[in-house]
Amino acid sequence: MSTSKKQKIKIIPLGGLHEIGKNMTVIESSDDILVIDCGLTFPEEEMLGIDVVIPDITYLEKNKEKIRAIILTHGHEDHIGALPYVLERLKVPVYGTKLTLGLVKNKLSEFNMEEICPMNIISAGQTEKFGGFEVEFIRTSHSIADSVALAIFTDLGVIVHTSDFKVDFTPIDREIINLHRFAELGQKGVLMLLADSTNVERPGYTMSEKTVGDTFDDIFAGTRNRIIVATFASNVHRIQQIINSAHKFGRKVAVCGRSMVNVVSVASDLGYLDIPEGLLVDIEDIGRYGDHELTILTTGSQGEPMSALTRMANSDHRNVEILPGDLVIISASAIPGNEKLISRVINRLFAKGANVIYEDLADVHVSGHACQEELKLIHSLVRPKFFMPVHGEYRHLERHARLAKSLGMSSNNIIVAEIGNVIELTNDTAKITGNVTAGKVLVDGLGVGDVGNVVLRDRQHLAQDGLMVVVVTISKEVGSIIAGPDIISRGFVYVRESEDLMEQARLVVRDALQRCEEKQITEWATLKSSIRDSLRAFLYEKTKRKPMILPIIMEI
């Protein structure tokens, strides 16, 4: 490709920086846009009632005529989960590996969107042209099969995006990361590297997935009770090892949890899971087998309130009741913010007499992300002119920048960006030149983006201090009180136990309305404001609490 010093390439992260999840990166030339990944993240504790959080795609909607494709690096929710919401607005072709698109199609079917846009299967080692870009897909290792890194060939040079990866020399599918190709690209010259920062704080190397299989074998060999294993549904390699150990020690496997059932079905249909014939049994038939003959594979490794494992721990599952002596293996690490949920489930399982094994007690989980030495290896092979750490909170990005400096890169060539930043690349420079609209779009049920800061603030207010509804009927002509005021309390005080307080509150409201009547004030807005102000001051003086106050005025 010819190079031009006038040519500029823009890199615009719309998610995945200063946060874990919601990964989405835009690569833009003067004529073309590529979108890399389309992920979601789960709500923070203060996002009451929110189901998921997706990227703000306002910029993409304004420039959708330039978008050539959405390219997916692998099938994790933080990389594909926002597709049903984004494709509804953009309707552009999607490219990904066979398993990735298999999971995408399964997800889209839940939204009745199977035919919404073209799905194009690619393979590691393949190169595709997208307008003025060429993209090569490079095999990597991760905690899901069929993951790829990207080499994006532009008029200025090559941009390498590792996406999520680790260096595993004994992967379950025997598909070893293509380090040779990273080295070849480095020898020819790489303009910019975007690299996963999730595990940059951890020294050394990430353990091979194979070590988990060895641990499973040891546990299964020494257990005669029923074994229940909770893990991420998308971790196909982990699921395969659970199946291998169950088969080796003569156990049937029952799959539990909607997402787990879906992934096992898709992965086995596409050939990514090798399940011996007759090994799987229906969850409703587990009563036919002895404890020593049964393994239950389930969702709920993050303590999600509606997950199968949590419902088992709460005695709320239709088919599975935790019994004394059951062995529960939680084969996952806690996503930041989920520690309390997981701890609560573990405590309830112990209270029911189960034995619980989790990451702190045995090697039942390994990460899918590269630690420091693996990151150093990729940097040393790729040898980029410029570097931008991605996929991590601010501390991860900053630590990754320091790691790059320790390998000899100039701090002037390292960009620690935020979502919405526009990073402009030329032959000789990489710098932040502006910002686009970016941030979080909250999904609540069927509503996408209709819950904002004001609604969340109201929900938090209600959750913290409760609600008082004041109902009063006044004369339309003179503004005098005809009936009421009646006060309804929800989440503030229990009325029967606080009758004196409620009676005093009624008097406060009545006095406020009488003052308005004396001043001949009849506008509803002023009347409601007077009720709120008077009642709020009274309640705070008496209780030091500030419930939401909702006046309702009826005229006769």
QUINOR-V64561 format. One record per residue. N is the residue number from 1. RES is the residue in one small letter. PHI is phi in whole degrees, 0 to 359 (999 if undefined). PSI is psi in radians with two decimals (999 if undefined). Layout:
((N;RES;PHI;PSI) (N;RES;PHI;PSI))
This chain:
((1;m;999;2.50) (2;s;282;2.60) (3;t;250;2.66) (4;s;216;2.26) (5;k;290;-0.34) (6;k;281;-0.44) (7;q;293;2.45) (8;k;230;2.49) (9;i;244;2.36) (10;k;254;2.41) (11;i;243;2.14) (12;i;232;1.81) (13;p;284;2.17) (14;l;257;0.01) (15;g;183;2.93) (16;g;89;0.01) (17;l;244;2.39) (18;h;63;0.42) (19;e;196;2.81) (20;i;257;2.03) (21;g;107;-3.01) (22;k;56;0.67) (23;n;287;2.23) (24;m;198;2.19) (25;t;229;2.37) (26;v;255;2.28) (27;i;247;2.15) (28;e;227;2.34) (29;s;250;-2.98) (30;s;294;-0.45) (31;d;242;-0.30) (32;d;224;2.62) (33;i;230;2.31) (34;l;248;2.41) (35;v;250;2.11) (36;i;258;2.00) (37;d;69;2.81) (38;c;204;1.26) (39;g;258;2.95) (40;l;240;2.98) (41;t;225;2.93) (42;f;262;2.69) (43;p;293;2.59) (44;e;284;2.91) (45;e;302;-0.59) (46;e;278;-0.10) (47;m;273;1.25) (48;l;296;2.24) (49;g;83;-0.11) (50;i;279;2.39) (51;d;274;-0.96) (52;v;215;2.90) (53;v;236;2.29) (54;i;236;2.87) (55;p;290;2.67) (56;d;280;2.07) (57;i;252;0.44) (58;t;307;-0.77) (59;y;298;-0.72) (60;l;293;-0.66) (61;e;296;-0.63) (62;k;289;-0.40) (63;n;238;0.50) (64;k;293;-0.37) (65;e;292;-0.31) (66;k;267;-0.20) (67;i;285;2.13) (68;r;266;-0.48) (69;a;186;2.74) (70;i;256;2.12) (71;i;253;2.19) (72;l;256;2.32) (73;t;272;-0.48) (74;h;190;3.11) (75;g;262;0.37) (76;h;283;2.64) (77;e;302;-0.59) (78;d;284;0.07) (79;h;235;-0.33) (80;i;233;-0.18) (81;g;294;-0.41) (82;a;272;-0.05) (83;l;305;-0.77) (84;p;302;-0.59) (85;y;279;-0.63) (86;v;283;-0.75) (87;l;295;-0.49) (88;e;298;-0.47) (89;r;258;-0.50) (90;l;255;-0.70) (91;k;51;1.05) (92;v;242;2.78) (93;p;298;2.57) (94;v;242;2.36) (95;y;238;2.40) (96;g;188;2.97) (97;t;288;2.99) (98;k;299;-0.82) (99;l;293;-0.72) (100;t;303;-0.85) (101;l;288;-0.50) (102;g;298;-0.74) (103;l;290;-0.64) (104;v;297;-0.82) (105;k;298;-0.66) (106;n;296;-0.71) (107;k;293;-0.78) (108;l;295;-0.56) (109;s;296;-0.53) (110;e;293;-0.40) (111;f;257;0.15) (112;n;56;0.79) (113;m;234;0.51) (114;e;302;-0.59) (115;e;254;0.39) (116;i;289;-0.50) (117;c;200;2.84) (118;p;294;2.39) (119;m;248;2.18) (120;n;239;2.03) (121;i;279;2.29) (122;i;238;2.89) (123;s;232;2.69) (124;a;302;2.36) (125;g;97;-0.23) (126;q;276;2.63) (127;t;236;2.34) (128;e;234;2.60) (129;k;258;2.32) (130;f;230;1.63) (131;g;60;-2.17) (132;g;276;0.02) (133;f;256;2.58) (134;e;239;2.37) (135;v;237;2.18) (136;e;256;2.37) (137;f;259;2.14) (138;i;247;2.24) (139;r;296;2.33) (140;t;229;3.00) (141;s;254;2.49) (142;h;201;-3.03) (143;s;273;0.34) (144;i;214;2.54) (145;a;291;2.82) (146;d;65;0.59) (147;s;269;2.57) (148;v;223;2.65) (149;a;263;2.95) (150;l;235;2.38) (151;a;247;1.99) (152;i;255;1.98) (153;f;270;2.10) (154;t;238;3.04) (155;d;296;-0.38) (156;l;268;-0.44) (157;g;152;-2.91) (158;v;260;2.32) (159;i;252;2.15) (160;v;255;2.20) (161;h;242;1.95) (162;t;286;-0.40) (163;s;52;-2.76) (164;d;284;2.34) (165;f;201;2.87) (166;k;215;2.91) (167;v;254;1.82) (168;d;240;1.97) (169;f;273;-0.12) (170;t;230;1.02) (171;p;291;2.72) (172;i;296;-0.67) (173;d;271;0.07) (174;r;64;0.25) (175;e;264;1.62) (176;i;282;2.51) (177;i;306;2.41) (178;n;275;1.28) (179;l;296;-0.53) (180;h;301;-0.71) (181;r;290;-0.68) (182;f;301;-0.71) (183;a;293;-0.71) (184;e;299;-0.77) (185;l;297;-0.70) (186;g;297;-0.66) (187;q;293;-0.61) (188;k;279;-0.38) (189;g;112;2.11) (190;v;244;2.25) (191;l;287;-0.87) (192;m;216;2.51) (193;l;246;2.27) (194;l;248;2.10) (195;a;227;2.53) (196;d;303;2.30) (197;s;244;0.09) (198;t;304;-0.76) (199;n;254;0.37) (200;v;296;-0.36) (201;e;282;-0.23) (202;r;266;2.16) (203;p;287;2.90) (204;g;78;-2.56) (205;y;239;2.63) (206;t;284;2.35) (207;m;295;2.66) (208;s;290;2.56) (209;e;303;-0.49) (210;k;298;-0.49) (211;t;295;-0.52) (212;v;292;-0.68) (213;g;298;-0.69) (214;d;296;-0.69) (215;t;294;-0.76) (216;f;303;-0.78) (217;d;301;-0.77) (218;d;296;-0.73) (219;i;292;-0.82) (220;f;297;-0.66) (221;a;296;-0.54) (222;g;258;0.26) (223;t;237;2.27) (224;r;252;-0.14) (225;n;272;3.05) (226;r;294;2.45) (227;i;245;2.21) (228;i;243;2.14) (229;v;243;2.16) (230;a;253;2.29) (231;t;207;3.05) (232;f;293;2.31) (233;a;299;-0.55) (234;s;281;-0.18) (235;n;277;1.40) (236;v;298;-0.65) (237;h;297;-0.70) (238;r;295;-0.76) (239;i;300;-0.73) (240;q;299;-0.69) (241;q;289;-0.61) (242;i;296;-0.75) (243;i;297;-0.75) (244;n;299;-0.80) (245;s;293;-0.71) (246;a;298;-0.78) (247;h;295;-0.72) (248;k;299;-0.61) (249;f;251;0.43) (250;g;71;0.58) (251;r;250;2.55) (252;k;276;2.80) (253;v;236;2.19) (254;a;251;2.29) (255;v;261;2.32) (256;c;225;2.40) (257;g;105;2.27) (258;r;303;-0.83) (259;s;293;-0.62) (260;m;293;-0.76) (261;v;300;-0.75) (262;n;295;-0.80) (263;v;293;-0.76) (264;v;299;-0.69) (265;s;295;-0.85) (266;v;295;-0.82) (267;a;294;-0.65) (268;s;287;-0.67) (269;d;298;-0.62) (270;l;271;-0.02) (271;g;88;0.25) (272;y;268;-0.18) (273;l;238;2.32) (274;d;255;1.77) (275;i;249;2.00) (276;p;304;2.53) (277;e;298;2.32) (278;g;85;-0.04) (279;l;286;-0.71) (280;l;281;2.40) (281;v;233;2.71) (282;d;290;2.46) (283;i;300;-0.45) (284;e;282;-0.18) (285;d;255;0.21) (286;i;293;-0.38) (287;g;294;-0.25) (288;r;279;-0.13) (289;y;241;2.58) (290;g;289;2.81) (291;d;302;-0.66) (292;h;285;-0.11) (293;e;255;0.09) (294;l;228;2.36) (295;t;235;2.34) (296;i;249;2.14) (297;l;259;2.11) (298;t;221;2.85) (299;t;275;3.00) (300;g;112;0.27) (301;s;292;-0.23) (302;q;254;0.16) (303;g;70;0.38) (304;e;303;2.36) (305;p;304;-0.60) (306;m;259;0.13) (307;s;285;2.85) (308;a;298;-0.78) (309;l;295;-0.71) (310;t;297;-0.71) (311;r;293;-0.62) (312;m;298;-0.80) (313;a;296;-0.48) (314;n;265;0.16) (315;s;57;0.65) (316;d;239;0.24) (317;h;263;2.41) (318;r;293;-0.59) (319;n;248;-0.38) (320;v;236;2.17) (321;e;245;2.21) (322;i;293;2.25) (323;l;246;2.64) (324;p;304;2.31) (325;g;96;-0.26) (326;d;303;2.48) (327;l;255;2.05) (328;v;251;2.17) (329;i;250;2.10) (330;i;261;1.73) (331;s;263;1.19) (332;a;190;2.76) (333;s;260;2.78) (334;a;286;2.23) (335;i;292;2.35) (336;p;311;2.23) (337;g;104;-0.30) (338;n;262;0.04) (339;e;302;-0.74) (340;k;293;-0.70) (341;l;299;-0.79) (342;i;294;-0.76) (343;s;300;-0.70) (344;r;297;-0.76) (345;v;295;-0.76) (346;i;300;-0.77) (347;n;299;-0.72) (348;r;292;-0.63) (349;l;295;-0.76) (350;f;298;-0.70) (351;a;297;-0.45) (352;k;273;0.04) (353;g;93;0.13) (354;a;279;2.71) (355;n;264;2.33) (356;v;238;2.24) (357;i;245;2.22) (358;y;224;-3.10) (359;e;303;-0.58) (360;d;290;-0.34) (361;l;257;-0.43) (362;a;200;2.87) (363;d;279;1.14) (364;v;262;0.11) (365;h;206;2.45) (366;v;230;2.66) (367;s;286;2.76) (368;g;260;0.17) (369;h;244;2.61) (370;a;287;2.39) (371;c;272;-3.04) (372;q;302;-0.80) (373;e;292;-0.58) (374;e;290;-0.66) (375;l;296;-0.71) (376;k;299;-0.66) (377;l;297;-0.82) (378;i;296;-0.75) (379;h;301;-0.74) (380;s;290;-0.56) (381;l;283;-0.74) (382;v;281;-0.62) (383;r;47;1.02) (384;p;286;2.72) (385;k;287;-0.72) (386;f;235;2.73) (387;f;219;2.40) (388;m;227;1.97) (389;p;291;2.45) (390;v;226;3.04) (391;h;58;1.29) (392;g;172;2.88) (393;e;287;3.02) (394;y;303;-0.70) (395;r;296;-0.59) (396;h;293;-0.77) (397;l;297;-0.74) (398;e;294;-0.73) (399;r;295;-0.65) (400;h;292;-0.64) (401;a;298;-0.73) (402;r;295;-0.64) (403;l;298;-0.74) (404;a;297;-0.69) (405;k;297;-0.67) (406;s;295;-0.37) (407;l;268;0.08) (408;g;105;0.01) (409;m;282;2.45) (410;s;290;2.44) (411;s;298;-0.41) (412;n;292;-0.32) (413;n;258;0.15) (414;i;245;2.26) (415;i;247;2.00) (416;v;260;1.81) (417;a;255;3.05) (418;e;237;2.80) (419;i;297;2.44) (420;g;94;-0.30) (421;n;295;2.51) (422;v;256;1.97) (423;i;260;2.04) (424;e;262;2.27) (425;l;251;2.33) (426;t;238;-3.02) (427;n;300;-0.56) (428;d;241;-0.16) (429;t;224;2.69) (430;a;218;2.04) (431;k;208;2.71) (432;i;279;2.14) (433;t;245;-0.09) (434;g;174;-2.88) (435;n;217;2.67) (436;v;239;2.91) (437;t;298;2.20) (438;a;203;2.86) (439;g;150;-2.62) (440;k;250;2.31) (441;v;249;2.18) (442;l;266;2.33) (443;v;250;2.11) (444;d;232;1.81) (445;g;64;-2.19) (446;l;271;-0.09) (447;g;273;2.20) (448;v;244;1.91) (449;g;84;0.02) (450;d;271;-0.05) (451;v;253;1.98) (452;g;244;-2.84) (453;n;297;-0.62) (454;v;294;-0.79) (455;v;295;-0.75) (456;l;298;-0.69) (457;r;297;-0.72) (458;d;296;-0.72) (459;r;296;-0.72) (460;q;295;-0.70) (461;h;299;-0.82) (462;l;298;-0.73) (463;a;293;-0.60) (464;q;274;-0.69) (465;d;235;-0.16) (466;g;84;-2.95) (467;l;223;2.45) (468;m;235;2.19) (469;v;254;2.20) (470;v;250;2.08) (471;v;246;2.18) (472;v;218;2.48) (473;t;249;2.24) (474;i;235;2.81) (475;s;284;2.30) (476;k;292;-0.53) (477;e;278;-0.84) (478;v;247;-0.16) (479;g;79;0.25) (480;s;277;2.74) (481;i;283;2.19) (482;i;261;-0.73) (483;a;215;2.59) (484;g;91;-2.84) (485;p;286;2.45) (486;d;258;2.46) (487;i;237;2.24) (488;i;247;2.23) (489;s;248;2.28) (490;r;226;2.06) (491;g;74;0.21) (492;f;248;-1.22) (493;v;221;2.74) (494;y;276;2.07) (495;v;303;-0.76) (496;r;297;-0.51) (497;e;268;-0.05) (498;s;226;0.77) (499;e;296;-0.68) (500;d;298;-0.76) (501;l;297;-0.75) (502;m;295;-0.69) (503;e;294;-0.74) (504;q;296;-0.66) (505;a;296;-0.68) (506;r;298;-0.73) (507;l;296;-0.67) (508;v;298;-0.76) (509;v;294;-0.77) (510;r;299;-0.75) (511;d;298;-0.72) (512;a;298;-0.74) (513;l;290;-0.63) (514;q;294;-0.64) (515;r;297;-0.69) (516;c;294;-0.70) (517;e;297;-0.73) (518;e;297;-0.55) (519;k;269;0.09) (520;q;59;0.67) (521;i;269;2.13) (522;t;236;-0.14) (523;e;294;2.30) (524;w;300;-0.71) (525;a;299;-0.73) (526;t;290;-0.71) (527;l;299;-0.80) (528;k;295;-0.70) (529;s;296;-0.68) (530;s;295;-0.74) (531;i;299;-0.84) (532;r;299;-0.86) (533;d;297;-0.79) (534;s;294;-0.80) (535;l;291;-0.67) (536;r;298;-0.78) (537;a;296;-0.72) (538;f;296;-0.84) (539;l;294;-0.65) (540;y;293;-0.67) (541;e;296;-0.65) (542;k;274;-0.55) (543;t;234;-0.24) (544;k;60;0.51) (545;r;236;2.70) (546;k;233;1.36) (547;p;292;2.76) (548;m;290;2.30) (549;i;248;2.16) (550;l;239;1.70) (551;p;282;2.40) (552;i;236;2.07) (553;i;247;2.26) (554;m;243;2.40) (555;e;252;2.46) (556;i;232;999))
